[in-house]
Amino acid sequence: MTSAEKQTPVADIQLTQEAISEIKRLLVEHELPESAGVRVGVKGGGCSGFTYTLNFDFKPADGDIIIEEGGVRIFCDPKSILYLNGTRLTYSDGLQGKGFQFENPNAANTCGCGDSFSV
């Protein structure tokens, strides 16, 4: 590899079938283009130091890592993938509420509500 070549981090973010179905439903509901995907990331904050971000985006940003899982495009910036590699995104629609949840093997600690984590 030459110094001009960039090494892309290994990227492994998985979606459960329930998460895939819900993301596809939301993409259609919001009439987003086929180029759209779900952006996952990490930012500083929360009671444990880091919080997860999850949004829709029309297209990947320059430098984004793009993962395709079950027909869904996942966009992640190179810094966030360092914290999210190996993470599984789930979706539940149960009596305790509905929503997406991150199952992150890199998280050493999570807060009681599960919205933030530390490494």
The 8 nearest C-alpha neighbors of each residue, nearest first, counted from 0:
[[1, 4, 2, 3, 5, 6, 7, 8],
 [2, 0, 3, 4, 5, 6, 7, 8],
 [1, 3, 4, 0, 5, 6, 7, 8],
 [2, 4, 1, 5, 0, 6, 7, 62],
 [5, 3, 1, 2, 0, 6, 7, 8],
 [6, 4, 7, 3, 2, 0, 1, 8],
 [5, 7, 8, 4, 0, 9, 3, 2],
 [6, 8, 5, 9, 64, 77, 10, 62],
 [9, 7, 10, 6, 77, 80, 81, 64],
 [8, 10, 7, 11, 84, 80, 81, 6],
 [9, 11, 84, 8, 12, 80, 64, 66],
 [10, 12, 85, 84, 13, 9, 86, 66],
 [13, 11, 86, 85, 87, 84, 10, 14],
 [12, 14, 87, 88, 86, 11, 15, 68],
 [15, 13, 88, 87, 18, 19, 89, 16],
 [14, 16, 18, 17, 89, 19, 88, 13],
 [15, 17, 19, 18, 20, 14, 69, 89],
 [18, 16, 20, 15, 19, 90, 21, 89],
 [19, 17, 90, 15, 21, 89, 16, 20],
 [18, 20, 16, 22, 17, 21, 23, 14],
 [21, 19, 17, 23, 18, 22, 24, 16],
 [20, 22, 24, 18, 23, 19, 25, 17],
 [23, 21, 25, 19, 24, 20, 18, 26],
 [22, 24, 26, 20, 21, 25, 19, 27],
 [25, 23, 21, 27, 22, 26, 28, 20],
 [24, 26, 28, 22, 27, 23, 29, 21],
 [25, 27, 23, 31, 29, 24, 28, 30],
 [28, 26, 30, 24, 25, 29, 23, 31],
 [29, 27, 25, 30, 26, 24, 31, 23],
 [28, 30, 26, 27, 31, 25, 24, 32],
 [31, 29, 27, 28, 26, 32, 25, 33],
 [30, 32, 26, 29, 35, 27, 33, 57],
 [33, 31, 34, 35, 30, 57, 26, 27],
 [32, 34, 35, 31, 36, 57, 26, 58],
 [33, 35, 32, 58, 57, 36, 31, 72],
 [36, 34, 57, 58, 33, 32, 56, 31],
 [35, 37, 72, 73, 56, 55, 38, 71],
 [36, 38, 55, 73, 54, 74, 56, 72],
 [39, 37, 74, 54, 53, 55, 73, 75],
 [40, 38, 53, 75, 52, 74, 37, 54],
 [39, 41, 52, 79, 51, 75, 38, 53],
 [40, 42, 51, 79, 50, 52, 49, 43],
 [43, 41, 50, 49, 44, 51, 40, 52],
 [42, 44, 49, 48, 50, 41, 45, 51],
 [45, 43, 49, 48, 50, 42, 46, 47],
 [44, 46, 115, 47, 48, 50, 49, 43],
 [45, 47, 48, 115, 110, 44, 116, 49],
 [48, 46, 116, 117, 115, 45, 110, 49],
 [47, 49, 44, 45, 117, 43, 46, 116],
 [50, 48, 43, 44, 115, 116, 42, 45],
 [51, 49, 115, 42, 41, 44, 45, 114],
 [50, 52, 41, 40, 42, 53, 115, 49],
 [53, 51, 40, 39, 41, 50, 54, 42],
 [52, 54, 39, 38, 40, 51, 37, 55],
 [55, 53, 38, 37, 56, 52, 39, 36],
 [54, 56, 37, 38, 36, 57, 35, 53],
 [55, 57, 35, 58, 36, 37, 38, 54],
 [58, 56, 35, 34, 36, 55, 32, 59],
 [57, 59, 35, 56, 34, 60, 36, 74],
 [60, 58, 74, 63, 61, 57, 56, 65],
 [61, 59, 63, 62, 58, 76, 74, 75],
 [62, 60, 63, 59, 76, 64, 58, 77],
 [61, 63, 60, 64, 76, 77, 59, 75],
 [64, 62, 76, 75, 60, 61, 59, 74],
 [63, 65, 75, 74, 76, 77, 62, 66],
 [66, 64, 74, 73, 63, 75, 72, 67],
 [65, 67, 73, 72, 68, 64, 74, 10],
 [68, 66, 72, 71, 73, 70, 69, 65],
 [67, 69, 71, 70, 66, 72, 14, 13],
 [68, 70, 71, 19, 67, 16, 14, 72],
 [69, 71, 68, 67, 72, 19, 23, 73],
 [72, 70, 68, 69, 67, 73, 36, 19],
 [71, 73, 36, 67, 66, 37, 68, 74],
 [72, 74, 37, 66, 36, 65, 38, 67],
 [75, 73, 38, 65, 64, 59, 63, 37],
 [76, 74, 64, 63, 39, 38, 40, 80],
 [75, 77, 63, 79, 78, 64, 80, 62],
 [76, 78, 80, 79, 63, 64, 75, 81],
 [79, 77, 80, 76, 81, 82, 41, 75],
 [78, 80, 40, 81, 41, 82, 76, 77],
 [81, 79, 83, 82, 84, 77, 78, 75],
 [80, 82, 79, 78, 83, 84, 77, 8],
 [83, 81, 80, 79, 84, 105, 41, 78],
 [84, 82, 80, 86, 81, 79, 85, 103],
 [83, 85, 11, 80, 86, 10, 81, 12],
 [86, 84, 11, 12, 83, 104, 87, 103],
 [87, 85, 103, 12, 83, 84, 102, 104],
 [86, 88, 13, 102, 14, 12, 101, 89],
 [89, 87, 101, 14, 100, 13, 102, 15],
 [88, 90, 100, 18, 15, 99, 14, 87],
 [91, 89, 99, 18, 17, 98, 100, 92],
 [90, 92, 97, 98, 93, 99, 89, 17],
 [93, 91, 97, 96, 98, 90, 94, 95],
 [94, 92, 95, 96, 91, 97, 98, 90],
 [93, 95, 96, 92, 97, 91, 98, 90],
 [96, 94, 93, 97, 92, 91, 98, 90],
 [97, 95, 94, 93, 92, 98, 91, 99],
 [96, 98, 92, 91, 93, 95, 99, 90],
 [97, 99, 90, 91, 100, 92, 96, 89],
 [98, 100, 90, 89, 91, 88, 101, 18],
 [99, 101, 89, 88, 90, 102, 98, 91],
 [100, 102, 88, 103, 87, 89, 86, 99],
 [103, 101, 87, 86, 88, 100, 104, 89],
 [102, 104, 86, 105, 106, 101, 87, 83],
 [103, 105, 106, 86, 85, 102, 107, 83],
 [106, 104, 103, 107, 118, 82, 83, 84],
 [107, 105, 118, 108, 104, 117, 103, 116],
 [106, 108, 118, 117, 105, 109, 116, 104],
 [109, 107, 117, 106, 116, 110, 118, 47],
 [110, 108, 116, 113, 115, 47, 117, 111],
 [109, 111, 113, 112, 115, 47, 116, 46],
 [110, 112, 113, 109, 114, 115, 46, 47],
 [111, 113, 110, 114, 115, 109, 46, 116],
 [114, 112, 110, 111, 115, 109, 116, 100],
 [115, 113, 112, 50, 110, 51, 116, 45],
 [116, 114, 50, 45, 49, 47, 113, 110],
 [117, 115, 109, 47, 49, 108, 106, 48],
 [116, 118, 108, 47, 48, 106, 107, 49],
 [117, 107, 106, 105, 108, 116, 82, 48]]
